[in-house]
Amino acid sequence: MSVGTPTLRQDAREKVTGAATFPADLVPKDALHAKVVFSNQPHARMRSMDTAAAAGAAGVVAVLTAADVPVNEYGLTAFDQPVLVGVGSNERVGVAVDVSRWEADHVAVVIAETPEHAAAAAALIEIDWEALPVVADLTEALRDDTILHPEVGGSNTYHTLKIRKGDVEAGFADAAVTIEQTYRLPHQEHAYLQVEAATGWIDHDGRVSVETSGQWTHEDAEQIAHALDLPLDRVRVRYATIGGAFGGKEDMSLQIVMALCAVRLRDLGINRPVHCCWSREESIIGHHKRHRGVIKARLGADRRGVITAVEAEVWLDAGAYNYTSTKVLGNAHLSVAGAYLVPNARIDSHAVYTNAVPGGAFRGFGGPQGTFVAESQMNRLAEALRIDPVEIRRRNLLEDGSEGITGAIMPKGVTLRQVVDACADVASTSEPLAAAPLFSPIATLPAEAAAVRRGRGFAAGYKNVGFSFGFPERCEAEIHLHGDAEDEVPVSADIFHGGAEVGQGAHEVFCQMTAEATGVPRDRVRGHFSDTATSGDSGSASASRLTWMAGNSILGAAEEAEKAWRNGERPAVGQFCFVAPPTESLNPETGEGNPNFSYGYMAQAVEVSVDVETGHIRVDRVVSTHDVGKTINPALVKGQIEGAVVQAHGYVLSENLVVEQGRIINPRLSSYLIPGIGDIPEHVESVVMELADPLGPWGARGMAEMPYITYAPAVIAALHDATGVWFSEFPLTPSRVLATLSDDAATDSLFF
């Protein structure tokens, strides 16, 4: 048996020893070097650009501008961003290409013999800008005084989703208690281990080739082909070892511009690869973030704590370009009502353009924002009714056969009740909280014992597995079985798959599932991954989908390979494209529809200690409970839980990205504080349940995002339990905590 075994992941030794080669390490000996020039303009129109001095500088081979881009637009979900901002127009695109809407818009690429030559030449480029009004945030954007994307309409609010369910007025009329609050959500930087890097060249078959790190090779190739006006089969993308992604490498960074460099060098008769690697500062400024936003919410319930109505208005700051904002908004839209039976609802959710850093995919993909609000509302409701927080959830949880917030019946295998009960049991939520551990200081210096307060918080939720809202979800796999004609069973196997290994252990899991499906021992399975030249389209390493989708595709490929084996073919090749159950886009007026085919379920209990004299918080214990359906690799599941908790911990407690007038003020890890080893929770208990998903391979569910989603409301509930004060925004930096604790009369200002 391979599935269910904690095998050592195939990339472990190389990553531990430093032998793994990331894109930044893979610099060909004869490579030229590129410098991507940012506009440094949150909002301005380019009047002119003079590249003559740069082109004539020492070591420079070429300077590329907007005029070099055949179809000067790109975007994962909407072509609303120029590849290079430049003077003039391009009749083949729908977006104005002479306007910089973000400080990290690209304006030129300098190709030179060394990185130093390229950087020096880039500084010589002269640009005349016409300053335009900076639409800095949601408040300014909603005035619509300056429209950032007139091509999509006369408002910066460019995408709205609605839910109209039941009779909201009647629901609130029936409510004995109403909870109403405005919540504010921060940006978050992905802070992955390896910054963006890529190499571009023309391969031996004449294909434009890019080696980089990302989350979906085939989508990268499609974006390149569109912008460079090339047939898709003339573009190749492959991934080297990827040093983390978390959604931050789902959108384009260097892929298109490095392909452009390769094409233009070929046009100049230069047959050399070209390499580029961003600095950490360029990375933080130059890629999207978790969406900041504002959510106004109202929750009604009867005296028993049974929900009668939900109302919410969600505003997400999309930043300068859409990226995946419309899709992230959809997840926030669904999760803001929580994982509960809601008979009456009115929810309006909006994506809004500003001149801030774009919002995009980040672990949880809208789920953390919506669930923070839903679970905070439930915890406030429990306090108002003096009902235990776990018990009030039990009275409202979705179950098999329940009608979800969009009117669709939940997919079979809803295990919220089992997950909530297991979490409460392991965390002993019905028992008094123990005294604060004294062996570990809350901050650098030990706290005064009299100043320490203890609290416990609880949260539960759900998250879709797979793409949503009618996206045609598919995943391809190919398996080759090897052996001699007289062999009754295969002696070895190769798995070809496009799925990206972004640190989660996917490639090891693919090999385990191949071994299980074919009967070949795990050590005789070889993997070939993440190269458009050798594998079909896997879809993205996102949406907690890859194990679920890849497993189903591998099962299909194994069945086809077995047929070929029985027919005497050697090698026996099986190809299979798994197509997931269909989903539906939501009715634009009512929100009705079946948005997802599968979900993952989670609950967390968190214990904290708070120093009320300094505002420092220590998370003492996290009980993180998850139904994973079937554990493919127990060690990797536990790693995903612990990693997600730590990443969510930074989101809630320390990571404070400062964006002012469209500019990131702290683009360095010295001032943007991700948790260090001394900052993370003292103890994380991973409670793994295996209640099979009826549609999952071997019953497995996706789970990589789930431990992240409920952490913020659980921590904030614990903080309230300790201090009696509710927080409706974070990160919970010591200064914010202390200021709020010191101001008993503090109330949140309304958004409007």
PEBEL-V94708 format. One record per pair of residues at least 12 apart in sequence whose ideal C-beta (glycine too) atoms are under 6 Angstrom apart, sorted by sequence separation. I is the first residue (numbers start at 1). J is the second residue. D is the distance in Angstrom with one decimal. If there is no record, write none. Layout:
i->(I:I)
j->(J:J)
d->(D:D)
//
This chain:
i->(51:110:144:198:199:398:400:481:583:133:261:298:316:497:561:583:607:69:198:221:400:479:480:511:560:583:607:69:80:82:85:141:297:399:495:221:333:398:436:479:511:560:581:606:725:108:220:296:557:580:624:66:72:314:398:436:478:605:723:295:397:495:557:654:66:73:85:217:329:397:477:507:556:604:728:65:71:72:294:433:493:624:73:84:85:254:293:314:329:507:556:603:293:433:553:622:293:312:602:650:72:291:292:326:493:553:650:213:325:552:601:649:207:208:209:210:211:310:393:493:32:207:211:213:223:227:646:215:490:500:66:224:649:224:310:335:492:493:494:495:496:497:307:318:215:253:318:325:331:332:336:390:646:214:215:220:224:288:307:309:310:311:312:313:314:315:316:318:319:320:323:331:335:213:324:331:335:338:251:291:317:319:321:323:324:328:332:336:498:517:319:320:328:332:336:496:497:509:513:517:46:248:317:319:390:496:499:502:645:319:420:498:506:510:514:518:46:318:497:500:513:517:642:65:212:63:64:210:641:39:63:101:499:210:638:62:194:210:61:193:61:192:193:208:499:637:46:60:192:45:59:45:59:208:208:341:44:54:95:190:198:340:94:196:43:59:190:196:200:41:58:200:339:622:198:202:476:628:630:648:652:39:42:60:200:201:341:476:200:619:620:621:622:623:624:625:627:645:40:342:475:629:644:648:652:57:202:475:627:629:640:644:38:39:641:54:57:393:629:39:289:291:337:390:630:632:389:630:36:37:54:288:629:630:37:53:54:629:201:251:288:290:629:36:628:51:199:200:475:34:35:475:628:656:50:199:293:297:467:477:655:34:339:466:477:626:654:49:198:295:299:475:479:652:653:32:33:465:466:478:479:653:48:197:297:301:305:465:477:481:626:33:47:33:196:299:305:479:35:47:195:465:624:35:375:481:33:37:44:45:195:35:44:196:305:41:44:195:43:306:307:482:305:371:43:480:481:42:480:189:479:598:367:478:598:477:189:476:600:187:188:600:474:475:600:602:187:474:186:600:604:185:473:185:602:606:251:606:184:604:608:250:183:606:610:470:182:247:466:470:247:468:470:617:181:246:247:469:246:180:616:615:179:512:614:178:339:615:339:509:615:177:509:175:175:176:469:176:468:172:468:171:612:505:464:466:175:465:174:464:465:171:172:462:463:171:330:462:168:461:555:460:83:459:552:551:458:109:548:74:457:111:456:74:455:547:548:454:547:71:452:453:545:70:71:544:70:452:453:451:544:451:544:451:111:447:159:442:442:22:161:24:83:171:436:443:23:442:23:76:168:429:442:138:166:167:74:166:168:427:138:165:423:104:361:74:104:163:419:423:420:163:185:419:406:407:416:162:406:408:411:415:406:411:161:23:406:23:160:183:159:157:157:68:156:427:156:426:179:64:423:504:179:179:423:422:149:148:419:177:177:419:141:415:141:26:138:23:137:22:102:21:22:101:135:21:135:20:22:36:134:34:465:465:32:34:81:80:30:31:32:33:34:80:463:463:31:78:28:77:463:77:27:76:461:77:461:459:24:101:459:459:245:457:244:242:457:239:426:457:456:455:422:456:455:455:454:453:453:415:413:217:413:412:215:239:250:238:237:236:236:356:356:355:221:43:42:217:218:217:218:216:215:215:215:376:371:375:379:372:364:368:372:363:367:364:363:364:285:285:284:281:164:163:162:294:188:188:189:187:189:191:9:10:9:3:2:2:3:2:7:2:136:136:134:134:183:184:181:103:182:182:182:42:4:6:6:3:6:3)
j->(63:122:156:210:211:410:412:493:595:146:274:311:329:510:574:596:620:83:212:235:414:493:494:525:574:597:621:84:95:97:100:156:312:414:510:237:349:414:452:495:527:576:597:622:741:125:237:313:574:597:641:84:90:332:416:454:496:623:741:314:416:514:576:673:86:93:105:237:349:417:497:527:576:624:748:86:92:93:315:454:514:645:95:106:107:276:315:336:351:529:578:625:316:456:576:645:317:336:626:674:97:316:317:351:518:578:675:239:351:578:627:675:234:235:236:237:238:337:420:520:61:236:240:242:252:256:675:245:520:530:97:255:680:256:342:367:524:525:526:527:528:529:340:351:249:287:352:359:365:366:370:424:680:249:250:255:259:323:342:344:345:346:347:348:349:350:351:353:354:355:358:366:370:249:360:367:371:374:288:328:354:356:358:360:361:365:369:373:535:554:357:358:366:370:374:534:535:547:551:555:85:287:356:358:429:535:538:541:684:359:460:538:546:550:554:558:87:359:538:541:554:558:684:108:255:108:109:255:686:85:110:148:546:258:686:111:243:259:111:243:112:243:244:259:550:688:98:112:244:98:112:99:113:262:263:396:100:110:151:246:254:396:151:253:101:117:248:254:258:100:117:259:398:681:258:262:536:688:690:708:712:100:103:121:261:262:402:537:262:681:682:683:684:685:686:687:689:707:103:405:538:692:707:711:715:121:266:539:691:693:704:708:104:105:707:121:124:460:696:107:357:359:405:458:698:700:458:699:106:107:124:358:699:700:108:124:125:700:273:323:360:362:701:109:701:125:273:274:549:109:110:550:703:731:126:275:369:373:543:553:731:111:416:543:554:703:731:127:276:373:377:553:557:730:731:111:112:544:545:557:558:732:128:277:377:381:385:545:557:561:706:114:128:115:278:381:387:561:118:130:278:548:707:119:459:565:118:122:129:130:280:122:131:283:392:129:132:283:132:395:396:571:395:461:134:571:572:134:573:284:574:693:463:575:695:576:289:577:701:289:290:702:577:578:703:706:292:579:292:706:710:292:580:293:710:714:360:715:294:714:718:361:295:718:722:583:296:361:580:584:362:583:585:732:297:362:363:585:363:298:734:734:299:632:734:300:461:737:462:632:738:301:633:300:301:302:595:303:595:300:596:300:741:636:596:598:308:598:308:599:600:308:309:599:600:309:469:601:309:602:697:603:227:604:697:697:605:257:696:223:606:261:607:227:608:700:702:609:702:227:609:610:702:228:229:702:229:611:612:611:704:612:705:613:274:611:326:609:611:194:333:197:256:344:609:616:197:616:198:251:344:605:618:315:343:344:252:344:346:605:317:345:603:285:542:256:286:345:601:605:603:347:369:603:591:592:601:348:592:594:597:601:593:598:349:212:595:213:350:373:351:350:352:264:352:623:353:623:377:264:623:704:380:381:625:625:353:353:625:384:385:627:352:627:354:240:352:240:354:240:320:240:241:320:354:241:355:241:243:257:355:261:701:702:272:274:321:321:272:273:274:275:276:322:705:706:275:322:273:322:709:324:275:324:709:326:710:710:277:355:713:714:502:714:503:502:717:500:687:718:718:718:687:721:721:722:722:722:723:691:693:498:694:694:500:530:542:531:532:532:533:659:662:662:532:355:355:530:532:532:537:540:540:541:542:713:709:713:717:712:705:709:713:705:709:708:708:709:664:667:667:667:590:591:591:751:651:655:657:657:672:674:505:508:508:512:512:515:516:516:522:522:661:662:661:662:728:729:728:663:748:750:751:662:631:633:634:632:635:698)
d->(4.5:4.8:5.8:5.7:4.9:5.6:5.9:5.4:5.7:4.5:4.5:4.2:5.4:5.4:2.9:5.9:4.7:4.7:3.7:4.5:4.9:6.0:4.3:4.6:3.2:5.8:4.2:5.6:5.3:4.1:5.0:4.2:4.6:5.4:5.8:4.6:4.0:5.6:4.9:5.6:5.1:5.5:4.1:5.4:5.8:5.9:4.5:4.7:4.5:5.8:5.2:4.3:4.6:5.5:5.8:5.1:4.2:4.4:6.0:5.0:4.6:4.4:4.1:4.5:2.4:4.0:4.9:4.5:5.4:5.3:5.3:5.4:3.2:5.1:5.2:5.2:5.2:5.4:4.8:5.4:5.9:5.9:5.6:5.3:5.0:5.6:5.5:5.9:4.8:5.4:5.5:4.8:4.3:5.2:5.7:5.5:5.9:4.7:5.0:4.9:4.9:4.5:4.9:5.8:5.2:4.1:4.6:5.7:4.5:4.2:4.9:5.5:5.4:5.2:4.3:5.2:5.4:4.8:5.7:4.4:5.8:4.5:5.7:4.1:5.6:5.0:5.9:5.3:5.4:5.4:5.7:5.9:5.9:5.4:5.0:5.1:4.2:5.0:4.9:5.3:4.7:5.6:5.7:4.7:5.3:5.7:6.0:5.5:5.2:3.7:4.0:4.6:5.0:4.8:4.6:4.8:4.5:5.2:5.6:4.2:4.6:4.9:4.7:5.1:3.8:5.3:5.3:5.6:5.9:5.8:4.8:3.2:3.2:5.8:5.1:5.4:5.0:3.3:6.0:6.0:5.4:4.7:4.9:3.8:5.0:5.5:4.9:5.4:4.1:5.6:5.2:5.5:4.1:4.1:5.7:5.6:5.5:5.7:5.1:5.4:6.0:5.4:6.0:3.6:5.4:4.7:4.3:5.2:5.3:5.2:5.2:3.5:5.4:5.8:5.6:5.0:5.5:5.4:5.9:3.9:4.8:3.5:5.3:5.3:5.9:6.0:4.4:5.6:4.3:5.8:5.4:5.7:5.1:5.3:4.8:4.6:2.6:5.2:4.7:3.9:6.0:5.9:4.7:5.0:5.1:5.8:5.0:4.8:3.1:5.7:4.5:5.2:4.1:5.4:5.8:5.7:5.3:5.9:5.8:4.8:4.0:4.1:5.2:4.3:6.0:3.1:3.4:5.4:3.5:4.2:6.0:5.4:5.4:5.0:4.4:5.6:2.9:5.8:5.5:4.5:4.7:3.9:5.1:4.8:5.1:5.3:5.8:5.5:3.8:4.0:5.0:4.9:4.7:4.8:5.7:4.0:4.5:5.4:5.7:5.7:5.2:5.2:3.7:3.6:5.1:3.9:5.1:5.3:4.9:4.1:4.9:4.3:5.0:4.3:4.6:4.2:5.9:5.6:4.9:5.0:5.4:3.4:4.6:5.8:4.6:5.9:4.7:4.0:5.5:5.2:4.4:4.2:4.6:4.4:4.4:4.1:4.9:4.6:3.8:5.1:3.4:3.9:3.7:5.5:5.5:5.5:5.4:5.3:3.9:5.4:4.5:5.9:4.7:5.2:4.4:4.6:5.9:5.1:5.7:3.8:5.8:5.2:5.6:5.7:4.9:5.4:5.8:4.8:5.9:4.8:4.4:4.3:4.4:5.2:5.7:5.3:5.9:4.9:4.4:5.8:5.6:5.2:4.6:3.9:5.6:5.6:5.2:5.9:4.1:4.9:5.4:5.8:4.2:4.6:4.7:5.9:4.8:4.5:3.7:5.6:4.9:5.3:4.9:5.3:4.1:5.3:5.2:4.9:4.0:4.4:5.8:4.6:5.3:5.7:4.3:5.6:5.5:4.1:4.4:5.6:5.3:5.1:5.3:4.5:4.8:4.5:4.2:5.0:5.4:5.8:4.8:5.9:4.8:4.8:5.8:5.7:5.9:4.7:4.9:4.5:3.8:5.8:5.7:5.0:5.2:4.1:4.7:5.1:5.5:4.7:4.7:5.7:3.8:4.6:5.8:4.2:5.5:5.3:5.6:4.7:4.3:4.4:4.8:4.9:4.7:5.5:4.9:3.1:5.7:5.4:4.4:5.8:4.2:5.9:5.9:6.0:5.9:4.8:4.8:4.5:5.1:3.6:4.5:5.9:5.8:4.9:5.2:3.6:4.4:5.0:3.2:5.6:5.8:3.0:5.9:5.2:5.4:4.6:4.9:4.6:5.3:5.8:5.9:3.9:4.1:6.0:4.7:4.1:4.8:5.8:5.6:4.3:4.8:4.7:5.3:2.8:5.6:5.2:5.3:5.9:5.6:4.0:5.2:5.6:5.0:2.8:5.2:5.3:5.5:5.3:4.9:5.7:5.1:5.2:5.5:5.8:4.8:5.6:5.8:5.4:5.4:4.8:5.6:5.8:5.2:3.2:3.9:5.9:5.8:5.3:5.4:5.3:4.9:4.2:5.8:4.1:4.8:5.8:4.8:4.9:4.7:3.9:5.4:3.3:4.5:4.2:3.9:4.7:5.8:5.3:4.9:5.8:4.3:5.5:5.0:5.6:5.8:3.5:4.4:3.5:5.4:4.3:3.8:5.0:6.0:5.9:4.3:5.3:4.8:5.6:4.8:4.1:5.0:5.0:5.4:4.5:5.0:5.7:5.9:4.0:6.0:5.2:5.3:5.6:4.6:5.3:5.8:5.2:5.0:5.0:4.2:5.1:5.1:5.8:5.3:4.1:4.6:5.1:5.3:5.8:5.7:5.6:4.8:5.2:3.7:5.2:5.6:4.4:5.4:5.0:5.9:5.3:4.9:4.5:4.7:5.5:5.8:4.7:5.9:5.9:3.6:6.0:5.0:3.9:5.0:5.8:4.9:4.5:5.2:5.9:5.0:5.5:6.0:4.0:5.4:5.3:4.4:5.3:5.4:4.8:4.5:5.7:4.0:5.3:5.6:5.6:4.5:4.5:4.6:5.8:5.7:5.8:4.9:5.8:5.2:5.9:4.8:3.9:4.6:5.9:4.2:4.0:3.9:4.4:5.1:4.9:2.9:5.9:5.4:3.3:5.4:4.3:5.9:5.5:3.2:3.0:5.6:4.0:5.7:4.6:5.0:5.5:5.2:5.1:5.1:3.9:5.8:3.9:5.1:5.5:5.0:5.3:5.7:4.0:5.1:4.6:4.3:5.5:5.8:5.0:4.2:4.0:5.1:4.5:5.8:4.9:4.9:3.5:4.4:4.6:4.8:5.3:5.1:5.3:4.5:4.8:5.2:5.0:5.4:4.9:4.0:4.8:4.8:3.4:5.2:4.8:5.1:5.6:5.5:4.2:5.8:4.9:4.9:5.3:3.8:5.9:4.5:3.9:4.3:4.6:6.0:4.8:5.1:5.8:5.3:5.0:4.9:3.9:5.6:5.5:5.2:5.8:5.7:2.7:5.8:5.9:4.7:5.4:3.9:5.4)
//
